[in-house]
């Protein structure tokens, strides 16, 4: 289950100062080896700058809003097993759900921390119109876990589907010749319903030929005369009949 921790900045003269200090912390917290970092801030619409976050803090303080410090952390054993969850997408889904519950627009800013611990998490500062109740925090945790599991299921499904398509391969012409088979390309090829790949049918008895120009192996046309499917050269074209005069008689030559 995902973890969502929440606490709010106490109201007073220094609440703006504490909220802005939290923005600086989530953006500039040192990395694992204490190296200096500057992370990207994002909100419901996209990426934002630090001064944009300061602006909604000033406006929220005038409206008497509560500045909540939230932390979203998926379960690394069951949800973020491959560290590939889209954390920004999860955060936006969670905050939109909170806006629907409170029926209010909530300005917020978040930053992903994946450099100083093995457990990836997102720090969020949100200007919420009122204090959250315990059951609302519990609902927030359940919704975060739901979004994490849904995204994990989609990623695993897409990865398995891709691996199945990579395993599907048609035999090479050299392998067919070794087995004494000739490829026969049907005008209505069979399509695999799972991979949506047209399969080539093979037949041991169907007549075939090799183009003398491009050496492409192909099947005979039912009428004998046909063009190479690779280079377009006409194959098995019969020589036209002509009449030649020998002496006083006409003779047919081929």
C-alpha positions as semicolon CSV with decimal commas, in nm:
position;residue;x (nm);y (nm);z (nm)
1;X;0,000;0,000;0,000
2;X;0,121;0,349;-0,083
3;X;0,216;0,583;0,201
4;X;0,076;0,934;0,225
5;X;0,198;1,148;0,512
6;X;0,049;1,487;0,589
7;X;0,106;1,773;0,829
8;X;0,030;2,142;0,801
9;X;0,212;2,464;0,882
10;X;0,080;2,632;1,194
11;X;-0,087;2,963;1,129
12;X;0,094;3,275;1,238
13;X;0,320;3,548;1,119
14;X;0,587;3,303;0,999
15;X;0,360;3,063;0,809
16;X;0,460;3,208;0,472
17;X;0,825;3,187;0,566
18;X;0,792;2,823;0,672
19;X;0,595;2,732;0,356
20;X;0,853;2,895;0,129
21;X;1,134;2,723;0,319
22;X;0,959;2,393;0,247
23;X;0,958;2,474;-0,126
24;X;1,331;2,537;-0,114
25;X;1,384;2,212;0,076
26;X;1,193;1,986;-0,163
27;X;1,371;2,147;-0,457
28;X;1,725;2,165;-0,320
29;X;1,759;1,881;-0,072
30;X;2,114;1,735;-0,107
31;X;2,153;1,399;-0,281
32;X;2,274;1,068;-0,141
33;X;2,638;1,180;-0,130
34;X;2,543;1,529;-0,009
35;X;2,588;1,672;-0,358
36;X;2,396;1,986;-0,446
37;X;2,083;1,932;-0,655
38;X;1,808;2,147;-0,801
39;X;1,497;1,946;-0,875
40;X;1,211;2,038;-1,105
41;X;0,889;2,163;-0,948
42;X;0,559;2,061;-1,106
43;X;0,189;2,111;-1,045
44;X;-0,139;2,004;-1,199
45;X;-0,071;2,184;-1,528
46;X;0,299;2,114;-1,585
47;X;0,633;2,245;-1,461
48;X;0,652;2,563;-1,254
49;X;0,925;2,786;-1,114
50;X;0,999;2,861;-0,752
51;X;0,859;3,213;-0,776
52;X;0,528;3,070;-0,903
53;X;0,515;2,858;-0,589
54;X;0,593;3,162;-0,375
55;X;0,308;3,347;-0,544
56;X;0,040;3,090;-0,457
57;X;0,176;3,083;-0,101
58;X;0,128;3,460;-0,067
59;X;-0,220;3,444;-0,219
60;X;-0,316;3,143;-0,006
61;X;-0,202;3,315;0,313
62;X;-0,427;3,613;0,234
63;X;-0,723;3,377;0,190
64;X;-0,651;3,200;0,519
65;X;-0,558;2,866;0,363
66;X;-0,372;2,585;0,536
67;X;-0,035;2,489;0,391
68;X;-0,014;2,110;0,395
69;X;0,312;1,922;0,349
70;X;0,225;1,591;0,182
71;X;0,452;1,300;0,098
72;X;0,349;1,032;-0,157
73;X;0,554;0,712;-0,151
74;X;0,450;0,396;-0,345
75;X;0,523;0,056;-0,200
76;X;0,864;-0,053;-0,345
77;X;0,783;-0,423;-0,301
78;X;0,441;-0,436;-0,472
79;X;0,386;-0,110;-0,660
80;X;0,713;0,059;-0,762
81;X;0,901;-0,270;-0,799
82;X;1,097;-0,160;-1,107
83;X;1,118;0,210;-1,012
84;X;0,926;0,292;-1,329
85;X;0,600;0,439;-1,201
86;X;0,516;0,780;-1,342
87;X;0,532;0,975;-1,017
88;X;0,411;1,301;-1,168
89;X;0,103;1,130;-1,310
90;X;0,031;0,966;-0,974
91;X;0,067;1,295;-0,790
92;X;-0,164;1,480;-1,028
93;X;-0,428;1,208;-1,003
94;X;-0,410;1,221;-0,625
95;X;-0,442;1,599;-0,606
96;X;-0,730;1,607;-0,856
97;X;-0,908;1,352;-0,639
98;X;-0,856;1,574;-0,335
99;X;-0,995;1,874;-0,524
100;X;-1,310;1,678;-0,612
101;X;-1,357;1,575;-0,251
102;X;-1,317;1,928;-0,115
103;X;-1,495;2,086;-0,417
104;X;-1,226;2,351;-0,443
105;X;-0,924;2,438;-0,655
106;X;-0,602;2,356;-0,469
107;X;-0,277;2,522;-0,583
108;X;0,022;2,301;-0,509
109;X;0,381;2,228;-0,604
110;X;0,567;1,896;-0,591
111;X;0,913;1,756;-0,652
112;X;1,033;1,398;-0,703
113;X;1,301;1,263;-0,469
114;X;1,469;0,953;-0,607
115;X;1,835;1,030;-0,545
116;X;1,896;1,004;-0,170
117;X;1,701;0,687;-0,091
118;X;1,600;0,365;-0,265
119;X;1,231;0,442;-0,203
120;X;1,110;0,701;-0,451
121;X;0,869;0,961;-0,318
122;X;0,717;1,301;-0,401
123;X;0,706;1,597;-0,162
124;X;0,406;1,826;-0,209
125;X;0,315;2,162;-0,062
126;X;-0,055;2,240;-0,108
127;X;-0,268;2,540;-0,009
128;X;-0,585;2,370;0,118
129;X;-0,894;2,573;0,215
130;X;-0,946;2,391;0,547
131;X;-0,795;2,130;0,773
132;X;-0,824;1,772;0,655
133;X;-1,007;1,526;0,874
134;X;-0,873;1,183;0,961
135;X;-1,115;0,995;0,735
136;X;-1,018;1,222;0,445
137;X;-0,650;1,138;0,498
138;X;-0,736;0,767;0,510
139;X;-0,931;0,801;0,185
140;X;-0,632;0,978;0,033
141;X;-0,409;0,681;0,121
142;X;-0,655;0,433;-0,033
143;X;-0,680;0,636;-0,352
144;X;-0,302;0,668;-0,380
145;X;-0,269;0,290;-0,345
146;X;-0,537;0,238;-0,610
147;X;-0,362;0,468;-0,859
148;X;-0,028;0,296;-0,795
149;X;-0,170;-0,054;-0,844
150;X;-0,352;0,047;-1,162
151;X;-0,039;0,196;-1,314
152;X;0,167;-0,107;-1,208
153;X;-0,086;-0,338;-1,377
154;X;-0,077;-0,134;-1,700
155;X;0,304;-0,128;-1,712
156;X;0,332;-0,503;-1,653
157;X;0,069;-0,575;-1,918
158;X;0,241;-0,357;-2,178
159;X;0,580;-0,512;-2,099
160;X;0,445;-0,868;-2,132
161;X;0,264;-0,783;-2,456
162;X;0,585;-0,640;-2,602
163;X;0,787;-0,947;-2,505
164;X;0,534;-1,176;-2,678
165;X;0,562;-0,979;-3,000
166;X;0,941;-0,992;-2,986
167;X;0,935;-1,372;-2,953
168;X;0,728;-1,413;-3,273
169;X;0,961;-1,465;-3,572
170;X;0,918;-1,624;-3,914
171;X;1,166;-1,888;-4,034
172;X;1,435;-1,777;-4,276
173;X;1,446;-1,895;-4,639
174;X;1,767;-2,088;-4,571
175;X;1,590;-2,283;-4,297
176;X;1,299;-2,359;-4,528
177;X;1,533;-2,494;-4,797
178;X;1,704;-2,713;-4,539
179;X;1,367;-2,857;-4,442
180;X;1,257;-2,890;-4,805
181;X;0,978;-2,633;-4,764
182;X;0,889;-2,345;-4,993
183;X;0,716;-2,027;-4,881
184;X;0,373;-1,967;-5,024
185;X;0,240;-1,616;-4,970
186;X;-0,138;-1,626;-4,960
187;X;-0,353;-1,341;-5,088
188;X;-0,547;-1,375;-4,761
189;X;-0,281;-1,428;-4,492
190;X;-0,378;-1,549;-4,149
191;X;-0,355;-1,282;-3,880
192;X;-0,257;-1,370;-3,524
193;X;-0,529;-1,225;-3,298
194;X;-0,287;-1,169;-3,010
195;X;0,003;-1,009;-3,198
196;X;-0,185;-0,875;-3,506
197;X;0,095;-1,005;-3,730
198;X;0,017;-1,159;-4,069
199;X;0,161;-1,508;-4,082
200;X;0,300;-1,670;-4,399
201;X;0,170;-2,015;-4,489
202;X;0,418;-2,278;-4,597
203;X;0,363;-2,566;-4,834
204;X;0,591;-2,850;-4,946
205;X;0,406;-2,919;-5,271
206;X;0,343;-2,571;-5,407
207;X;0,552;-2,478;-5,712
208;X;0,811;-2,206;-5,670
209;X;1,092;-2,041;-5,860
210;X;1,386;-1,810;-5,804
211;X;1,420;-1,479;-5,983
212;X;1,742;-1,481;-6,196
213;X;1,778;-1,108;-6,142
214;X;1,745;-1,062;-5,763
215;X;1,745;-1,433;-5,658
216;X;1,425;-1,389;-5,458
217;X;1,237;-1,713;-5,387
218;X;0,866;-1,693;-5,470
219;X;0,564;-1,899;-5,567
220;X;0,439;-1,969;-5,920
221;X;0,139;-1,786;-6,053
222;X;-0,150;-2,008;-6,153
223;X;-0,115;-1,886;-6,513
224;X;0,256;-1,953;-6,532
225;X;0,357;-1,602;-6,633
226;X;0,413;-1,371;-6,338
227;X;0,635;-1,088;-6,216
228;X;0,894;-1,100;-5,942
229;X;0,747;-0,960;-5,620
230;X;1,087;-0,810;-5,537
231;X;1,225;-0,648;-5,854
232;X;0,925;-0,676;-6,088
233;X;1,095;-0,880;-6,360
234;X;0,857;-1,086;-6,575
235;X;0,920;-1,457;-6,519
236;X;0,821;-1,761;-6,729
237;X;0,709;-1,547;-7,021
238;X;0,652;-1,760;-7,329
239;X;0,826;-1,665;-7,654
240;X;0,592;-1,530;-7,916
241;X;0,526;-1,738;-8,231
242;X;0,650;-1,598;-8,561
243;X;0,650;-1,708;-8,923
244;X;0,970;-1,721;-9,121
245;X;0,991;-1,768;-9,494
246;X;1,214;-2,053;-9,611
247;X;1,235;-2,064;-9,977
248;X;0,881;-2,069;-10,111
249;X;0,709;-2,195;-9,793
250;X;0,640;-2,039;-9,459
251;X;0,754;-2,228;-9,157
252;X;0,657;-2,174;-8,796
253;X;0,942;-2,108;-8,560
254;X;0,944;-2,078;-8,186
